[in-house]
């Protein structure tokens, strides 16, 4: 599945989740990482309501037995048997047979009011970091390349503004911005989105704050 299409689908899923959880109050989204073995893969049936939907148009149910939790706040535990509604094996795993195989998985979790609510996404952990060009949208667990500068009174600021869902205001909170010291100069940065906090601040009004970690920064042009 092309990256651009996958990112668009994730953005739509996330936007829908943000608006659907009107009773959430304060929502936290972060990544959970676990190792699991695929036990079965079968076409979805109408009575598979217990499957966790992680694609917009799920066509199959994949059963995964959790072998262990790698990192992140645990949303699952060793021994859990999870059923995910996915679009296809090829989109999630690639073209090779998967039943009986063990993978490292990344899954975005959603907490509401400090309590775990559900998982939103599922993908096989990539061995090499994929760095996307920042186009205004941010997704938890993704890494981006963008231009940024230090603005007095505001701190490290992305040159391109955030593209947020309707009725959302927000910004980026940097976990290690002290390493960025070139005041006023534009730099190219690579960063990873660690989490996203969404707080309802009024009727049909939300505040979205992304936590991000700087990975690399370098001059732009001859600067």
DRENGU-620185 format. One record per residue (C-alpha): residue number from 1; residue in one letter; x, y, z. Coordinates in nm, 3 decimals. Each point is the difference from the previous one (the first is absolute). Layout:
N
<r><seq>NUM</seq><type>a</type><px>X</px><py>Y</py><pz>Z</pz></r>
...
//
This chain:
223
<r><seq>1</seq><type>x</type><px>0.000</px><py>0.000</py><pz>0.000</pz></r>
<r><seq>2</seq><type>x</type><px>0.152</px><py>0.339</py><pz>-0.096</pz></r>
<r><seq>3</seq><type>x</type><px>0.115</px><py>0.205</py><pz>0.299</pz></r>
<r><seq>4</seq><type>x</type><px>-0.207</px><py>0.301</py><pz>-0.100</pz></r>
<r><seq>5</seq><type>x</type><px>-0.320</px><py>-0.207</py><pz>-0.007</pz></r>
<r><seq>6</seq><type>x</type><px>0.084</px><py>-0.171</py><pz>0.330</pz></r>
<r><seq>7</seq><type>x</type><px>0.068</px><py>0.335</py><pz>0.169</pz></r>
<r><seq>8</seq><type>x</type><px>-0.326</px><py>0.142</py><pz>-0.132</pz></r>
<r><seq>9</seq><type>x</type><px>-0.193</px><py>-0.300</py><pz>0.135</pz></r>
<r><seq>10</seq><type>x</type><px>0.166</px><py>0.037</py><pz>0.339</pz></r>
<r><seq>11</seq><type>x</type><px>-0.081</px><py>0.370</py><pz>0.008</pz></r>
<r><seq>12</seq><type>x</type><px>-0.366</px><py>-0.071</py><pz>-0.076</pz></r>
<r><seq>13</seq><type>x</type><px>-0.016</px><py>-0.271</py><pz>0.269</pz></r>
<r><seq>14</seq><type>x</type><px>0.158</px><py>0.231</py><pz>0.257</pz></r>
<r><seq>15</seq><type>x</type><px>-0.223</px><py>0.295</py><pz>-0.087</pz></r>
<r><seq>16</seq><type>x</type><px>-0.308</px><py>-0.220</py><pz>0.026</pz></r>
<r><seq>17</seq><type>x</type><px>0.116</px><py>-0.136</py><pz>0.336</pz></r>
<r><seq>18</seq><type>x</type><px>0.061</px><py>0.348</py><pz>0.135</pz></r>
<r><seq>19</seq><type>x</type><px>-0.353</px><py>0.112</py><pz>-0.079</pz></r>
<r><seq>20</seq><type>x</type><px>-0.167</px><py>-0.327</py><pz>0.098</pz></r>
<r><seq>21</seq><type>x</type><px>0.136</px><py>0.000</py><pz>0.356</pz></r>
<r><seq>22</seq><type>x</type><px>-0.208</px><py>0.292</py><pz>0.124</pz></r>
<r><seq>23</seq><type>x</type><px>-0.005</px><py>-0.152</py><pz>0.350</pz></r>
<r><seq>24</seq><type>x</type><px>0.379</px><py>-0.021</py><pz>0.018</pz></r>
<r><seq>25</seq><type>x</type><px>0.077</px><py>0.338</py><pz>0.151</pz></r>
<r><seq>26</seq><type>x</type><px>0.377</px><py>-0.044</py><pz>-0.024</pz></r>
<r><seq>27</seq><type>x</type><px>0.124</px><py>-0.245</py><pz>-0.263</pz></r>
<r><seq>28</seq><type>x</type><px>0.358</px><py>-0.127</py><pz>-0.020</pz></r>
<r><seq>29</seq><type>x</type><px>0.130</px><py>-0.185</py><pz>-0.302</pz></r>
<r><seq>30</seq><type>x</type><px>0.341</px><py>-0.169</py><pz>0.009</pz></r>
<r><seq>31</seq><type>x</type><px>0.171</px><py>-0.303</py><pz>-0.150</pz></r>
<r><seq>32</seq><type>x</type><px>0.013</px><py>-0.347</py><pz>0.154</pz></r>
<r><seq>33</seq><type>x</type><px>0.248</px><py>-0.256</py><pz>-0.129</pz></r>
<r><seq>34</seq><type>x</type><px>-0.043</px><py>-0.373</py><pz>0.041</pz></r>
<r><seq>35</seq><type>x</type><px>0.115</px><py>-0.330</py><pz>-0.145</pz></r>
<r><seq>36</seq><type>x</type><px>-0.266</px><py>-0.244</py><pz>-0.114</pz></r>
<r><seq>37</seq><type>x</type><px>-0.065</px><py>-0.313</py><pz>-0.204</pz></r>
<r><seq>38</seq><type>x</type><px>-0.271</px><py>-0.013</py><pz>-0.265</pz></r>
<r><seq>39</seq><type>x</type><px>-0.232</px><py>-0.291</py><pz>0.082</pz></r>
<r><seq>40</seq><type>x</type><px>-0.265</px><py>0.040</py><pz>-0.269</pz></r>
<r><seq>41</seq><type>x</type><px>-0.112</px><py>0.218</py><pz>-0.288</pz></r>
<r><seq>42</seq><type>x</type><px>-0.352</px><py>-0.033</py><pz>-0.137</pz></r>
<r><seq>43</seq><type>x</type><px>-0.255</px><py>0.206</py><pz>-0.196</pz></r>
<r><seq>44</seq><type>x</type><px>-0.205</px><py>0.224</py><pz>0.223</pz></r>
<r><seq>45</seq><type>x</type><px>-0.357</px><py>-0.101</py><pz>0.077</pz></r>
<r><seq>46</seq><type>x</type><px>-0.285</px><py>0.215</py><pz>0.117</pz></r>
<r><seq>47</seq><type>x</type><px>0.012</px><py>-0.156</py><pz>0.347</pz></r>
<r><seq>48</seq><type>x</type><px>0.364</px><py>0.099</py><pz>0.059</pz></r>
<r><seq>49</seq><type>x</type><px>-0.096</px><py>0.304</py><pz>0.205</pz></r>
<r><seq>50</seq><type>x</type><px>0.272</px><py>-0.079</py><pz>0.256</pz></r>
<r><seq>51</seq><type>x</type><px>0.279</px><py>0.063</py><pz>-0.252</pz></r>
<r><seq>52</seq><type>x</type><px>0.191</px><py>0.326</py><pz>0.054</pz></r>
<r><seq>53</seq><type>x</type><px>-0.038</px><py>0.206</py><pz>-0.321</pz></r>
<r><seq>54</seq><type>x</type><px>0.338</px><py>0.142</py><pz>-0.104</pz></r>
<r><seq>55</seq><type>x</type><px>-0.087</px><py>0.077</py><pz>-0.364</pz></r>
<r><seq>56</seq><type>x</type><px>-0.283</px><py>0.206</py><pz>-0.147</pz></r>
<r><seq>57</seq><type>x</type><px>-0.132</px><py>-0.293</py><pz>-0.203</pz></r>
<r><seq>58</seq><type>x</type><px>0.089</px><py>-0.324</py><pz>0.185</pz></r>
<r><seq>59</seq><type>x</type><px>-0.037</px><py>-0.313</py><pz>-0.213</pz></r>
<r><seq>60</seq><type>x</type><px>0.190</px><py>-0.253</py><pz>0.214</pz></r>
<r><seq>61</seq><type>x</type><px>0.046</px><py>-0.088</py><pz>0.366</pz></r>
<r><seq>62</seq><type>x</type><px>0.351</px><py>-0.084</py><pz>0.116</pz></r>
<r><seq>63</seq><type>x</type><px>0.047</px><py>-0.171</py><pz>0.338</pz></r>
<r><seq>64</seq><type>x</type><px>0.330</px><py>0.085</py><pz>0.172</pz></r>
<r><seq>65</seq><type>x</type><px>0.130</px><py>-0.158</py><pz>0.320</pz></r>
<r><seq>66</seq><type>x</type><px>0.214</px><py>0.245</py><pz>0.197</pz></r>
<r><seq>67</seq><type>x</type><px>0.340</px><py>-0.145</py><pz>0.089</pz></r>
<r><seq>68</seq><type>x</type><px>0.132</px><py>0.306</py><pz>0.183</pz></r>
<r><seq>69</seq><type>x</type><px>-0.013</px><py>0.379</py><pz>0.030</pz></r>
<r><seq>70</seq><type>x</type><px>0.304</px><py>0.179</py><pz>-0.139</pz></r>
<r><seq>71</seq><type>x</type><px>-0.045</px><py>0.361</py><pz>0.109</pz></r>
<r><seq>72</seq><type>x</type><px>-0.256</px><py>0.270</py><pz>0.060</pz></r>
<r><seq>73</seq><type>x</type><px>-0.281</px><py>0.008</py><pz>0.253</pz></r>
<r><seq>74</seq><type>x</type><px>-0.141</px><py>-0.354</py><pz>-0.027</pz></r>
<r><seq>75</seq><type>x</type><px>-0.340</px><py>-0.015</py><pz>-0.164</pz></r>
<r><seq>76</seq><type>x</type><px>0.037</px><py>-0.377</py><pz>-0.039</pz></r>
<r><seq>77</seq><type>x</type><px>0.169</px><py>-0.270</py><pz>0.205</pz></r>
<r><seq>78</seq><type>x</type><px>0.184</px><py>-0.324</py><pz>-0.069</pz></r>
<r><seq>79</seq><type>x</type><px>-0.250</px><py>-0.279</py><pz>-0.058</pz></r>
<r><seq>80</seq><type>x</type><px>-0.275</px><py>0.228</py><pz>-0.136</pz></r>
<r><seq>81</seq><type>x</type><px>-0.167</px><py>-0.122</py><pz>-0.319</pz></r>
<r><seq>82</seq><type>x</type><px>-0.111</px><py>0.296</py><pz>-0.206</pz></r>
<r><seq>83</seq><type>x</type><px>-0.220</px><py>0.012</py><pz>-0.308</pz></r>
<r><seq>84</seq><type>x</type><px>0.050</px><py>0.289</py><pz>-0.241</pz></r>
<r><seq>85</seq><type>x</type><px>-0.219</px><py>0.099</py><pz>-0.293</pz></r>
<r><seq>86</seq><type>x</type><px>0.239</px><py>0.078</py><pz>-0.287</pz></r>
<r><seq>87</seq><type>x</type><px>-0.056</px><py>0.082</py><pz>-0.365</pz></r>
<r><seq>88</seq><type>x</type><px>0.231</px><py>-0.272</py><pz>-0.131</pz></r>
<r><seq>89</seq><type>x</type><px>0.302</px><py>-0.209</py><pz>0.087</pz></r>
<r><seq>90</seq><type>x</type><px>0.201</px><py>0.168</py><pz>-0.277</pz></r>
<r><seq>91</seq><type>x</type><px>-0.066</px><py>0.349</py><pz>0.136</pz></r>
<r><seq>92</seq><type>x</type><px>0.102</px><py>-0.091</py><pz>0.356</pz></r>
<r><seq>93</seq><type>x</type><px>0.262</px><py>-0.271</py><pz>-0.047</pz></r>
<r><seq>94</seq><type>x</type><px>0.109</px><py>-0.011</py><pz>-0.363</pz></r>
<r><seq>95</seq><type>x</type><px>-0.041</px><py>-0.283</py><pz>-0.247</pz></r>
<r><seq>96</seq><type>x</type><px>0.152</px><py>-0.294</py><pz>0.193</pz></r>
<r><seq>97</seq><type>x</type><px>-0.215</px><py>-0.247</py><pz>0.203</pz></r>
<r><seq>98</seq><type>x</type><px>-0.034</px><py>0.122</py><pz>0.360</pz></r>
<r><seq>99</seq><type>x</type><px>-0.179</px><py>-0.266</py><pz>0.209</pz></r>
<r><seq>100</seq><type>x</type><px>0.245</px><py>-0.142</py><pz>0.251</pz></r>
<r><seq>101</seq><type>x</type><px>0.251</px><py>0.280</py><pz>-0.046</pz></r>
<r><seq>102</seq><type>x</type><px>0.112</px><py>0.236</py><pz>0.278</pz></r>
<r><seq>103</seq><type>x</type><px>0.030</px><py>0.376</py><pz>-0.048</pz></r>
<r><seq>104</seq><type>x</type><px>0.083</px><py>0.313</py><pz>0.194</pz></r>
<r><seq>105</seq><type>x</type><px>-0.307</px><py>0.224</py><pz>-0.016</pz></r>
<r><seq>106</seq><type>x</type><px>-0.065</px><py>0.371</py><pz>0.049</pz></r>
<r><seq>107</seq><type>x</type><px>-0.350</px><py>0.092</py><pz>0.111</pz></r>
<r><seq>108</seq><type>x</type><px>-0.136</px><py>0.341</py><pz>0.086</pz></r>
<r><seq>109</seq><type>x</type><px>-0.193</px><py>-0.003</py><pz>0.327</pz></r>
<r><seq>110</seq><type>x</type><px>-0.263</px><py>0.245</py><pz>0.121</pz></r>
<r><seq>111</seq><type>x</type><px>-0.057</px><py>0.086</py><pz>0.366</pz></r>
<r><seq>112</seq><type>x</type><px>-0.298</px><py>0.198</py><pz>0.123</pz></r>
<r><seq>113</seq><type>x</type><px>0.010</px><py>0.178</py><pz>0.334</pz></r>
<r><seq>114</seq><type>x</type><px>0.312</px><py>-0.193</py><pz>0.099</pz></r>
<r><seq>115</seq><type>x</type><px>-0.145</px><py>-0.344</py><pz>-0.079</pz></r>
<r><seq>116</seq><type>x</type><px>0.073</px><py>-0.218</py><pz>-0.302</pz></r>
<r><seq>117</seq><type>x</type><px>-0.289</px><py>0.006</py><pz>-0.248</pz></r>
<r><seq>118</seq><type>x</type><px>0.108</px><py>-0.185</py><pz>-0.317</pz></r>
<r><seq>119</seq><type>x</type><px>0.260</px><py>-0.057</py><pz>-0.271</pz></r>
<r><seq>120</seq><type>x</type><px>-0.026</px><py>0.203</py><pz>-0.320</pz></r>
<r><seq>121</seq><type>x</type><px>0.261</px><py>-0.137</py><pz>-0.240</pz></r>
<r><seq>122</seq><type>x</type><px>0.218</px><py>-0.303</py><pz>-0.067</pz></r>
<r><seq>123</seq><type>x</type><px>0.313</px><py>-0.030</py><pz>-0.211</pz></r>
<r><seq>124</seq><type>x</type><px>0.310</px><py>-0.214</py><pz>-0.014</pz></r>
<r><seq>125</seq><type>x</type><px>0.296</px><py>0.184</py><pz>0.150</pz></r>
<r><seq>126</seq><type>x</type><px>0.231</px><py>0.136</py><pz>-0.271</pz></r>
<r><seq>127</seq><type>x</type><px>0.366</px><py>-0.099</py><pz>0.038</pz></r>
<r><seq>128</seq><type>x</type><px>0.119</px><py>0.333</py><pz>-0.143</pz></r>
<r><seq>129</seq><type>x</type><px>-0.138</px><py>0.338</py><pz>0.103</pz></r>
<r><seq>130</seq><type>x</type><px>-0.217</px><py>0.147</py><pz>-0.273</pz></r>
<r><seq>131</seq><type>x</type><px>0.021</px><py>0.380</py><pz>-0.006</pz></r>
<r><seq>132</seq><type>x</type><px>-0.290</px><py>0.176</py><pz>-0.171</pz></r>
<r><seq>133</seq><type>x</type><px>-0.007</px><py>0.355</py><pz>-0.131</pz></r>
<r><seq>134</seq><type>x</type><px>-0.219</px><py>0.208</py><pz>0.231</pz></r>
<r><seq>135</seq><type>x</type><px>-0.303</px><py>0.126</py><pz>-0.193</pz></r>
<r><seq>136</seq><type>x</type><px>-0.191</px><py>0.152</py><pz>0.293</pz></r>
<r><seq>137</seq><type>x</type><px>-0.139</px><py>-0.324</py><pz>0.144</pz></r>
<r><seq>138</seq><type>x</type><px>0.154</px><py>-0.199</py><pz>0.285</pz></r>
<r><seq>139</seq><type>x</type><px>-0.065</px><py>-0.358</py><pz>0.107</pz></r>
<r><seq>140</seq><type>x</type><px>0.111</px><py>-0.164</py><pz>0.323</pz></r>
<r><seq>141</seq><type>x</type><px>0.294</px><py>-0.236</py><pz>-0.049</pz></r>
<r><seq>142</seq><type>x</type><px>0.107</px><py>0.159</py><pz>-0.330</pz></r>
<r><seq>143</seq><type>x</type><px>0.326</px><py>0.185</py><pz>-0.072</pz></r>
<r><seq>144</seq><type>x</type><px>0.016</px><py>0.315</py><pz>-0.211</pz></r>
<r><seq>145</seq><type>x</type><px>0.243</px><py>0.236</py><pz>-0.170</pz></r>
<r><seq>146</seq><type>x</type><px>-0.095</px><py>0.368</py><pz>0.017</pz></r>
<r><seq>147</seq><type>x</type><px>0.134</px><py>0.353</py><pz>0.023</pz></r>
<r><seq>148</seq><type>x</type><px>-0.016</px><py>0.174</py><pz>0.337</pz></r>
<r><seq>149</seq><type>x</type><px>0.136</px><py>0.306</py><pz>0.180</pz></r>
<r><seq>150</seq><type>x</type><px>0.024</px><py>0.139</py><pz>0.349</pz></r>
<r><seq>151</seq><type>x</type><px>-0.258</px><py>0.275</py><pz>0.061</pz></r>
<r><seq>152</seq><type>x</type><px>0.041</px><py>0.225</py><pz>0.304</pz></r>
<r><seq>153</seq><type>x</type><px>-0.275</px><py>-0.065</py><pz>0.251</pz></r>
<r><seq>154</seq><type>x</type><px>-0.119</px><py>-0.308</py><pz>-0.189</pz></r>
<r><seq>155</seq><type>x</type><px>0.304</px><py>-0.226</py><pz>-0.019</pz></r>
<r><seq>156</seq><type>x</type><px>0.067</px><py>-0.248</py><pz>-0.278</pz></r>
<r><seq>157</seq><type>x</type><px>-0.263</px><py>0.054</py><pz>-0.270</pz></r>
<r><seq>158</seq><type>x</type><px>-0.073</px><py>-0.187</py><pz>-0.322</pz></r>
<r><seq>159</seq><type>x</type><px>0.012</px><py>0.226</py><pz>-0.304</pz></r>
<r><seq>160</seq><type>x</type><px>-0.297</px><py>-0.176</py><pz>-0.161</pz></r>
<r><seq>161</seq><type>x</type><px>-0.310</px><py>0.026</py><pz>0.223</pz></r>
<r><seq>162</seq><type>x</type><px>-0.181</px><py>-0.305</py><pz>0.134</pz></r>
<r><seq>163</seq><type>x</type><px>-0.302</px><py>-0.128</py><pz>-0.189</pz></r>
<r><seq>164</seq><type>x</type><px>-0.246</px><py>-0.102</py><pz>0.270</pz></r>
<r><seq>165</seq><type>x</type><px>-0.353</px><py>-0.140</py><pz>-0.021</pz></r>
<r><seq>166</seq><type>x</type><px>-0.287</px><py>0.247</py><pz>0.001</pz></r>
<r><seq>167</seq><type>x</type><px>-0.071</px><py>0.155</py><pz>0.342</pz></r>
<r><seq>168</seq><type>x</type><px>0.354</px><py>-0.084</py><pz>0.123</pz></r>
<r><seq>169</seq><type>x</type><px>0.271</px><py>0.239</py><pz>0.115</pz></r>
<r><seq>170</seq><type>x</type><px>0.340</px><py>-0.125</py><pz>0.106</pz></r>
<r><seq>171</seq><type>x</type><px>0.375</px><py>-0.012</py><pz>-0.028</pz></r>
<r><seq>172</seq><type>x</type><px>0.316</px><py>-0.202</py><pz>0.051</pz></r>
<r><seq>173</seq><type>x</type><px>0.171</px><py>-0.044</py><pz>0.337</pz></r>
<r><seq>174</seq><type>x</type><px>0.368</px><py>-0.096</py><pz>-0.038</pz></r>
<r><seq>175</seq><type>x</type><px>0.148</px><py>-0.240</py><pz>0.255</pz></r>
<r><seq>176</seq><type>x</type><px>0.359</px><py>0.106</py><pz>-0.072</pz></r>
<r><seq>177</seq><type>x</type><px>-0.022</px><py>0.347</py><pz>-0.157</pz></r>
<r><seq>178</seq><type>x</type><px>0.296</px><py>0.123</py><pz>0.208</pz></r>
<r><seq>179</seq><type>x</type><px>0.226</px><py>-0.167</py><pz>-0.258</pz></r>
<r><seq>180</seq><type>x</type><px>-0.129</px><py>0.249</py><pz>-0.259</pz></r>
<r><seq>181</seq><type>x</type><px>0.186</px><py>0.324</py><pz>0.077</pz></r>
<r><seq>182</seq><type>x</type><px>0.033</px><py>0.192</py><pz>-0.329</pz></r>
<r><seq>183</seq><type>x</type><px>-0.239</px><py>0.282</py><pz>0.083</pz></r>
<r><seq>184</seq><type>x</type><px>-0.184</px><py>0.137</py><pz>-0.301</pz></r>
<r><seq>185</seq><type>x</type><px>0.174</px><py>-0.221</py><pz>-0.256</pz></r>
<r><seq>186</seq><type>x</type><px>-0.192</px><py>-0.247</py><pz>-0.212</pz></r>
<r><seq>187</seq><type>x</type><px>0.119</px><py>-0.357</py><pz>0.038</pz></r>
<r><seq>188</seq><type>x</type><px>-0.104</px><py>-0.331</py><pz>-0.150</pz></r>
<r><seq>189</seq><type>x</type><px>-0.101</px><py>-0.239</py><pz>0.275</pz></r>
<r><seq>190</seq><type>x</type><px>-0.094</px><py>-0.366</py><pz>0.023</pz></r>
<r><seq>191</seq><type>x</type><px>-0.235</px><py>-0.087</py><pz>0.283</pz></r>
<r><seq>192</seq><type>x</type><px>-0.223</px><py>-0.278</py><pz>0.129</pz></r>
<r><seq>193</seq><type>x</type><px>-0.355</px><py>0.055</py><pz>0.127</pz></r>
<r><seq>194</seq><type>x</type><px>-0.017</px><py>-0.178</py><pz>0.336</pz></r>
<r><seq>195</seq><type>x</type><px>-0.357</px><py>0.069</py><pz>0.108</pz></r>
<r><seq>196</seq><type>x</type><px>-0.304</px><py>0.220</py><pz>-0.048</pz></r>
<r><seq>197</seq><type>x</type><px>-0.225</px><py>0.144</py><pz>0.268</pz></r>
<r><seq>198</seq><type>x</type><px>-0.348</px><py>0.114</py><pz>-0.098</pz></r>
<r><seq>199</seq><type>x</type><px>-0.204</px><py>0.196</py><pz>0.252</pz></r>
<r><seq>200</seq><type>x</type><px>-0.356</px><py>0.117</py><pz>-0.052</pz></r>
<r><seq>201</seq><type>x</type><px>-0.003</px><py>0.366</py><pz>0.106</pz></r>
<r><seq>202</seq><type>x</type><px>-0.351</px><py>0.092</py><pz>-0.106</pz></r>
<r><seq>203</seq><type>x</type><px>-0.298</px><py>-0.110</py><pz>-0.204</pz></r>
<r><seq>204</seq><type>x</type><px>0.148</px><py>-0.137</py><pz>-0.324</pz></r>
<r><seq>205</seq><type>x</type><px>0.339</px><py>0.148</py><pz>0.093</pz></r>
<r><seq>206</seq><type>x</type><px>0.318</px><py>-0.203</py><pz>0.059</pz></r>
<r><seq>207</seq><type>x</type><px>0.364</px><py>0.073</py><pz>0.079</pz></r>
<r><seq>208</seq><type>x</type><px>0.253</px><py>-0.239</py><pz>-0.162</pz></r>
<r><seq>209</seq><type>x</type><px>0.355</px><py>0.002</py><pz>0.137</pz></r>
<r><seq>210</seq><type>x</type><px>0.266</px><py>-0.222</py><pz>-0.156</pz></r>
<r><seq>211</seq><type>x</type><px>0.306</px><py>-0.114</py><pz>0.198</pz></r>
<r><seq>212</seq><type>x</type><px>0.299</px><py>-0.034</py><pz>-0.232</pz></r>
<r><seq>213</seq><type>x</type><px>0.368</px><py>-0.087</py><pz>0.034</pz></r>
<r><seq>214</seq><type>x</type><px>0.274</px><py>0.154</py><pz>-0.213</pz></r>
<r><seq>215</seq><type>x</type><px>0.219</px><py>-0.259</py><pz>-0.171</pz></r>
<r><seq>216</seq><type>x</type><px>0.215</px><py>0.215</py><pz>-0.229</pz></r>
<r><seq>217</seq><type>x</type><px>0.047</px><py>0.362</py><pz>-0.097</pz></r>
<r><seq>218</seq><type>x</type><px>0.220</px><py>0.160</py><pz>-0.264</pz></r>
<r><seq>219</seq><type>x</type><px>0.045</px><py>0.335</py><pz>-0.177</pz></r>
<r><seq>220</seq><type>x</type><px>-0.205</px><py>0.099</py><pz>-0.304</pz></r>
<r><seq>221</seq><type>x</type><px>0.191</px><py>0.120</py><pz>-0.306</pz></r>
<r><seq>222</seq><type>x</type><px>0.325</px><py>0.188</py><pz>0.077</pz></r>
<r><seq>223</seq><type>x</type><px>-0.097</px><py>0.087</py><pz>0.358</pz></r>
//
